[in-house]
Amino acid sequence: MVQERGWMEFSVYPLFSPQSLIAEGTANYGIEMAFPGSGRVEFEKEVLFGLAGLDPATADAYYEILQAVERLSYAGNEAARRYLNGEIDAGQAAELLTRFAMLPPERAAQRVGFIDQYRAYVINYNLGQDLVRAYVEAAGDTPEARWEVFEALLSSPRLPSGLAPD
């Protein structure tokens, strides 16, 4: 689509660019678009849990916990910020992730390794999703209006500043 429209400057997209915030945000928010409301949970309970050998009766509890843990995701951003700014070391960053993001110690250490490699890219997942959600949902209450804005967001180059409310 980019080449068809003559937007050659957008045909190459560096990983560490402002567009990554939107790319990761639309990828994560796209799940909510495709499975609104309880649609995702119902689909996963009815189809995926059985295929994965999981008891569908545990799905509701799993998703309650997942939602609670997702609300802690910005603790990871803060740990990354402090670590990348040199305010804390890797061990202290892992401790913050364990304490405030509720990651098991081995997962927290792995996350610090991700931060080492990808630096501030870590904010693209949750902050990007929140920016995209706010932008799309401001388009209206109907699924049609939201899909129209979401499609436009996916098919045209934007900068994160273009998602900010007026």
Contacts in CASP RR format, 6 or more apart in sequence:
PFRMAT RR
TARGET T0000
AUTHOR 0000-0000-0000
METHOD contacts of the structure
MODEL  1
MVQERGWMEFSVYPLFSPQSLIAEGTANYGIEMAFPGSGRVEFEKEVLFG
LAGLDPATADAYYEILQAVERLSYAGNEAARRYLNGEIDAGQAAELLTRF
AMLPPERAAQRVGFIDQYRAYVINYNLGQDLVRAYVEAAGDTPEARWEVF
EALLSSPRLPSGLAPD
1 155 0 8 1.000
2 8 0 8 1.000
2 10 0 8 1.000
2 11 0 8 1.000
2 157 0 8 1.000
3 11 0 8 1.000
7 157 0 8 1.000
10 19 0 8 1.000
10 157 0 8 1.000
13 19 0 8 1.000
13 23 0 8 1.000
15 121 0 8 1.000
16 119 0 8 1.000
16 121 0 8 1.000
18 159 0 8 1.000
18 160 0 8 1.000
19 157 0 8 1.000
19 158 0 8 1.000
19 159 0 8 1.000
20 121 0 8 1.000
20 124 0 8 1.000
21 123 0 8 1.000
21 124 0 8 1.000
21 127 0 8 1.000
21 128 0 8 1.000
21 131 0 8 1.000
21 160 0 8 1.000
22 128 0 8 1.000
22 131 0 8 1.000
22 132 0 8 1.000
22 153 0 8 1.000
22 158 0 8 1.000
22 159 0 8 1.000
22 160 0 8 1.000
22 163 0 8 1.000
23 124 0 8 1.000
24 124 0 8 1.000
24 125 0 8 1.000
24 128 0 8 1.000
24 129 0 8 1.000
25 124 0 8 1.000
25 125 0 8 1.000
25 128 0 8 1.000
25 129 0 8 1.000
25 131 0 8 1.000
25 132 0 8 1.000
26 132 0 8 1.000
26 150 0 8 1.000
26 153 0 8 1.000
26 154 0 8 1.000
28 125 0 8 1.000
28 126 0 8 1.000
28 128 0 8 1.000
28 129 0 8 1.000
28 132 0 8 1.000
29 128 0 8 1.000
29 129 0 8 1.000
29 132 0 8 1.000
29 133 0 8 1.000
29 136 0 8 1.000
29 150 0 8 1.000
30 150 0 8 1.000
31 40 0 8 1.000
32 40 0 8 1.000
32 133 0 8 1.000
33 136 0 8 1.000
33 146 0 8 1.000
33 147 0 8 1.000
33 150 0 8 1.000
34 40 0 8 1.000
35 43 0 8 1.000
36 143 0 8 1.000
41 59 0 8 1.000
41 60 0 8 1.000
41 63 0 8 1.000
44 59 0 8 1.000
45 56 0 8 1.000
45 59 0 8 1.000
46 56 0 8 1.000
49 55 0 8 1.000
49 56 0 8 1.000
49 59 0 8 1.000
50 56 0 8 1.000
69 101 0 8 1.000
69 102 0 8 1.000
70 126 0 8 1.000
72 100 0 8 1.000
72 101 0 8 1.000
72 102 0 8 1.000
73 101 0 8 1.000
73 125 0 8 1.000
73 126 0 8 1.000
74 126 0 8 1.000
74 127 0 8 1.000
75 96 0 8 1.000
75 97 0 8 1.000
75 100 0 8 1.000
75 101 0 8 1.000
76 96 0 8 1.000
76 97 0 8 1.000
76 100 0 8 1.000
76 101 0 8 1.000
76 111 0 8 1.000
76 122 0 8 1.000
77 122 0 8 1.000
77 123 0 8 1.000
77 126 0 8 1.000
77 127 0 8 1.000
78 96 0 8 1.000
78 100 0 8 1.000
79 88 0 8 1.000
79 93 0 8 1.000
79 96 0 8 1.000
79 97 0 8 1.000
79 100 0 8 1.000
79 101 0 8 1.000
79 115 0 8 1.000
80 93 0 8 1.000
80 115 0 8 1.000
80 120 0 8 1.000
80 122 0 8 1.000
80 123 0 8 1.000
81 120 0 8 1.000
82 88 0 8 1.000
82 92 0 8 1.000
82 93 0 8 1.000
82 96 0 8 1.000
83 89 0 8 1.000
83 90 0 8 1.000
83 92 0 8 1.000
83 93 0 8 1.000
83 112 0 8 1.000
83 115 0 8 1.000
84 115 0 8 1.000
84 119 0 8 1.000
84 120 0 8 1.000
88 96 0 8 1.000
90 109 0 8 1.000
90 112 0 8 1.000
90 113 0 8 1.000
90 116 0 8 1.000
91 109 0 8 1.000
91 112 0 8 1.000
93 108 0 8 1.000
93 112 0 8 1.000
93 115 0 8 1.000
94 105 0 8 1.000
94 108 0 8 1.000
94 109 0 8 1.000
94 111 0 8 1.000
94 112 0 8 1.000
95 108 0 8 1.000
97 103 0 8 1.000
97 107 0 8 1.000
97 108 0 8 1.000
97 111 0 8 1.000
97 112 0 8 1.000
98 104 0 8 1.000
98 105 0 8 1.000
98 108 0 8 1.000
101 108 0 8 1.000
101 111 0 8 1.000
103 111 0 8 1.000
114 122 0 8 1.000
115 122 0 8 1.000
128 160 0 8 1.000
131 160 0 8 1.000
131 163 0 8 1.000
131 164 0 8 1.000
132 153 0 8 1.000
132 163 0 8 1.000
134 163 0 8 1.000
134 165 0 8 1.000
135 149 0 8 1.000
135 153 0 8 1.000
135 163 0 8 1.000
136 146 0 8 1.000
136 149 0 8 1.000
136 150 0 8 1.000
136 153 0 8 1.000
137 146 0 8 1.000
138 165 0 8 1.000
139 145 0 8 1.000
139 146 0 8 1.000
139 148 0 8 1.000
139 149 0 8 1.000
140 146 0 8 1.000
END
